[in-house]
Amino acid sequence: MQARLNRRRQGGFTLVEMAVVLVIIGVIIGAVMIGRDVQRNAEYTRIKQKFIDQWVVSYNTYQQRLGVPVGDSQSAPRLMVNGANFSGTGGNLSGGDMTNAQLPNAVCRAQAGPNMVRPQETSADFDLRLLMRRAGITLPPGRGDGMEDRYVYLDTNGNPQEIQICFQWNPPGTGSGSGNVMVITGLTPDLARALDQMVDGKPDAQNGAFRQEGVVARSGANADPTAPGLEWAGNNTQSLSGGGAGDATTDGMNSDIEQVLTLVAHLKMNQ
């Protein structure tokens, strides 16, 4: 009798017990994955509210105090970011014809951000931080003193990425929005779509106030206003070292040890 009981005790787990264990493991893994998504979404919201929105406030405050956009001339305003350095055609706007215009550089702090298409203004008089401080404007904290235009976050692979804020003027017909815009570099595809959703209510790369840099304007006689929008280029399978962005459906060779591809966005300013 005793030997029979010992053999029964050494018989291992039953199928029911193993099924319960597997279910518990699955629940734990699912909770971890959901927790990561919740944490990432919370970080995206924090970037929007504590960084992007605060820079919009700083820009608007500058315009209200000085009566011109950042870097424009108060004595001879053009209502353009860095308008004091705009040459145009013969020094004039020429009725909006920018074909031969030397467009003003973007106003940034220190060096321009990753994938920045237009260079930053090299003159110290058009340093973004310096201009804001001269106007007595308190800047968002960003990465700290002297780096208020930067924000560091973790991409989906857990690697650090850096956002940088600049401002520039886009000529009429620019697909990413004409007029004064905030240039936001260093956005992973997931973050770009999340910010677009929060700003415009829909992740559409060529419509609304938040657009992808380089998109083609939806205009002309053949433009269809009812056509579906354009997806943001790139996805998390495309690495930062792999060159330019593909489309959202192209599989890249990104491994989980590489930084995710980053994009550039333009946020249309109200003035």
Phi, psi and omega per residue, in radians:
M1 nan -0.793 -3.131
Q2 -1.093 -0.731 3.127
A3 -1.103 -0.665 3.121
R4 -1.134 -0.679 3.110
L5 -1.157 -0.681 3.132
N6 -1.120 -0.722 3.128
R7 -1.121 -0.634 3.131
R8 -1.170 -0.657 3.138
R9 -1.192 -0.516 -3.092
Q10 -1.608 0.201 -3.054
G11 -1.337 -0.158 3.134
G12 1.500 -2.956 -3.093
F13 -1.371 2.603 3.013
T14 -1.451 2.931 3.120
L15 -1.078 -0.648 3.131
V16 -1.125 -0.779 3.136
E17 -1.114 -0.706 3.113
M18 -1.147 -0.680 3.121
A19 -1.108 -0.711 3.119
V20 -1.102 -0.738 3.131
V21 -1.088 -0.767 3.138
L22 -1.118 -0.681 3.107
V23 -1.102 -0.751 3.136
I24 -1.102 -0.744 3.109
I25 -1.082 -0.739 3.122
G26 -1.092 -0.714 3.113
V27 -1.106 -0.727 3.141
I28 -1.117 -0.798 3.133
I29 -1.094 -0.753 3.116
G30 -1.084 -0.699 3.131
A31 -1.143 -0.670 3.113
V32 -1.125 -0.778 -3.139
M33 -1.120 -0.768 3.113
I34 -1.104 -0.696 3.117
G35 -1.075 -0.688 3.100
R36 -1.122 -0.759 3.137
D37 -1.114 -0.738 3.127
V38 -1.101 -0.756 3.139
Q39 -1.126 -0.715 3.139
R40 -1.164 -0.752 3.116
N41 -1.114 -0.644 3.088
A42 -1.126 -0.657 3.110
E43 -1.172 -0.696 3.111
Y44 -1.092 -0.729 3.107
T45 -1.125 -0.686 3.123
R46 -1.125 -0.695 3.099
I47 -1.068 -0.739 3.131
K48 -1.135 -0.863 -3.001
Q49 -1.395 -0.700 -3.023
K50 -1.631 -0.239 -3.087
F51 -2.155 -1.128 -3.097
I52 -1.054 -0.915 -3.109
D53 -1.074 -0.640 -3.129
Q54 -1.211 -0.550 3.061
W55 -1.263 -0.571 3.026
V56 -1.076 -0.751 3.107
V57 -1.080 -0.768 3.139
S58 -1.078 -0.757 3.121
Y59 -1.081 -0.836 -3.128
N60 -1.120 -0.642 3.106
T61 -1.123 -0.715 3.093
Y62 -1.041 -0.798 -3.105
Q63 -1.136 -0.643 3.136
Q64 -1.227 -0.651 -3.100
R65 -1.338 -0.693 -3.049
L66 -1.810 -0.234 3.104
G67 1.413 0.066 -3.138
V68 -2.462 2.791 3.045
P69 -1.172 2.952 -3.123
V70 -1.016 2.180 3.076
G71 1.492 0.033 3.108
D72 -1.501 2.827 3.137
S73 -1.491 2.276 3.103
Q74 -1.327 -0.507 -3.115
S75 -1.448 -0.524 3.119
A76 -2.404 1.225 -3.012
P77 -1.220 2.537 3.006
R78 -1.994 -0.085 -3.097
L79 1.059 0.635 3.122
M80 -2.215 2.481 2.984
V81 -1.029 2.243 -3.101
N82 1.058 0.527 -3.114
G83 -1.108 -0.376 3.105
A84 -1.140 -0.321 3.139
N85 -1.871 0.202 -3.119
F86 -1.463 2.220 3.133
S87 -1.695 -0.651 -3.113
G88 1.101 -2.696 3.083
T89 -1.761 1.863 -3.055
G90 1.222 0.375 3.118
G91 1.457 0.093 -3.101
N92 -2.117 2.903 3.101
L93 -1.306 -0.326 3.083
S94 0.946 0.782 3.078
G95 1.141 0.385 3.112
G96 1.651 -0.013 3.127
D97 -1.412 1.953 -3.085
M98 -1.865 0.300 -3.051
T99 -0.998 -0.786 -3.083
N100 -1.855 0.274 -3.061
A101 -1.372 2.481 2.968
Q102 -1.599 1.738 -3.021
L103 -1.189 2.500 3.115
P104 -1.175 2.540 3.110
N105 -1.164 2.823 3.040
A106 -1.228 2.528 3.077
V107 -1.587 1.989 -3.094
C108 -2.248 3.132 3.018
R109 -1.932 2.140 -3.122
A110 1.054 -2.309 -3.074
Q111 -1.452 2.734 3.107
A112 -1.207 2.764 -3.078
G113 -1.286 3.023 3.131
P114 -1.081 2.411 3.136
N115 1.103 0.340 3.135
M116 -1.174 2.160 -3.076
V117 -1.340 -0.749 -3.134
R118 -1.800 2.395 -3.109
P119 -1.216 2.784 3.084
Q120 -1.339 2.796 3.089
E121 -1.224 2.182 -3.052
T122 -1.445 -0.318 3.141
S123 -1.251 2.370 3.136
A124 -1.099 -0.424 -3.139
D125 -1.232 -0.232 -3.126
F126 -2.083 0.464 3.004
D127 -1.267 2.245 -3.025
L128 -1.001 -0.817 -3.118
R129 -1.132 -0.730 -3.119
L130 -1.119 -0.758 3.136
L131 -1.088 -0.747 -3.136
M132 -1.155 -0.745 -3.105
R133 -1.189 -0.624 3.092
R134 -1.082 -0.538 3.122
A135 -1.485 0.026 3.115
G136 1.281 0.507 -3.077
I137 -1.697 2.281 3.064
T138 -1.397 2.172 -3.062
L139 -1.570 2.712 3.006
P140 -1.004 2.648 -3.063
P141 -1.123 -0.608 -3.122
G142 0.941 -2.323 3.115
R143 -1.497 -0.134 -3.132
G144 2.379 -3.066 -3.091
D145 -1.070 2.202 -3.112
G146 1.551 -0.227 3.126
M147 -2.282 0.718 -3.124
E148 -1.191 -0.319 -3.134
D149 -1.508 0.050 -3.086
R150 -2.026 2.636 3.065
Y151 -2.558 2.272 -3.116
V152 -1.872 2.362 3.097
Y153 -2.494 2.992 3.133
L154 -1.773 2.344 3.080
D155 -1.422 -3.054 -3.054
T156 -1.179 -0.280 3.048
N157 -1.619 0.033 3.139
G158 1.419 0.221 3.125
N159 -1.697 2.564 -3.100
P160 -1.257 2.439 3.019
Q161 -2.246 2.609 -3.107
E162 -2.076 2.192 3.014
I163 -1.555 2.513 2.998
Q164 -2.304 2.493 3.133
I165 -1.839 2.302 2.957
C166 -2.364 2.974 3.039
F167 -2.266 2.501 3.110
Q168 -2.687 2.904 3.081
W169 -1.842 2.227 3.090
N170 -1.775 2.335 3.133
P171 -1.194 2.832 3.107
P172 -0.989 2.475 3.139
G173 1.596 -0.064 3.114
T174 -1.170 2.220 -3.072
G175 -1.083 -0.552 -3.121
S176 -1.502 0.162 3.092
G177 1.988 2.155 3.109
S178 -1.500 2.823 -3.120
G179 1.584 -2.803 -3.083
N180 -1.390 2.258 -3.103
V181 -2.348 2.707 2.928
M182 -1.601 2.218 3.098
V183 -1.658 2.151 -3.088
I184 -2.075 1.895 -3.134
T185 -1.786 2.817 3.057
G186 1.474 0.456 -3.130
L187 -1.670 2.184 2.979
T188 -1.200 2.755 3.131
P189 -0.957 -0.716 3.119
D190 -1.076 -0.787 -3.121
L191 -1.175 -0.719 3.130
A192 -1.040 -0.777 3.140
R193 -1.168 -0.676 3.139
A194 -1.137 -0.752 3.123
L195 -1.144 -0.712 3.104
D196 -1.074 -0.714 3.098
Q197 -1.077 -0.731 -3.119
M198 -1.251 -0.601 -3.109
V199 -1.395 -0.865 -2.998
D200 -1.876 -0.142 -3.108
G201 1.435 0.033 -3.114
K202 -2.803 2.289 3.113
P203 -1.371 1.513 -3.116
D204 -2.188 2.062 -2.990
A205 -1.255 -0.292 -3.063
Q206 -2.148 0.222 3.114
N207 -2.337 2.705 3.086
G208 1.545 -2.990 -3.105
A209 -1.416 -0.366 -3.087
F210 -1.980 1.976 -3.043
R211 -2.358 2.833 3.091
Q212 -1.437 2.395 3.093
E213 -1.113 2.382 3.067
G214 1.630 -0.075 3.139
V215 -1.231 2.708 3.133
V216 -1.484 2.379 -3.129
A217 -1.131 2.463 3.080
R218 -1.561 1.590 -3.060
S219 -2.672 3.082 3.117
G220 1.706 3.034 -3.059
A221 -1.152 -0.515 -3.091
N222 -1.616 0.075 -3.132
A223 -1.207 2.372 -3.137
D224 -1.951 1.839 -3.100
P225 -1.155 -0.285 -3.137
T226 -1.613 -0.078 -3.121
A227 -1.179 2.616 3.112
P228 -1.111 2.742 -3.102
G229 -1.270 -3.083 -3.098
L230 -1.870 2.293 3.098
E231 -1.254 2.657 3.026
W232 -1.177 2.380 3.132
A233 -1.216 2.574 3.029
G234 1.564 2.739 3.058
N235 -2.644 3.135 -2.999
N236 -1.257 -0.135 3.097
T237 -1.489 -0.116 -3.113
Q238 -1.773 2.208 -3.008
S239 -1.566 2.814 3.141
L240 -1.122 -0.552 -3.101
S241 -1.543 0.014 -3.047
G242 -1.586 0.206 3.134
G243 1.613 -2.702 -3.066
G244 -1.232 2.913 -3.121
A245 -1.288 2.483 2.943
G246 -1.584 -2.664 3.035
D247 -1.663 3.069 -3.029
A248 -1.179 -0.323 -3.080
T249 -1.745 -0.041 -3.111
T250 -1.455 2.189 3.095
D251 -1.391 2.254 3.093
G252 -1.735 -3.006 -3.114
M253 -1.904 0.382 -3.106
N254 -1.152 2.304 3.037
S255 -1.768 2.976 -3.074
D256 -1.340 0.107 3.073
I257 -1.856 -0.038 -3.097
E258 -1.781 2.746 3.017
Q259 -1.288 2.494 -3.135
V260 -1.326 2.577 3.065
L261 -0.870 2.502 3.100
T262 -2.078 2.675 -3.097
L263 -2.130 2.999 3.102
V264 -2.085 2.345 3.125
A265 -2.120 2.669 3.025
H266 -2.054 2.212 3.074
L267 -1.871 2.059 -3.099
K268 -1.179 2.226 3.106
M269 -1.562 2.691 -3.091
N270 -1.321 -0.294 -3.089
Q271 -2.675 nan nan
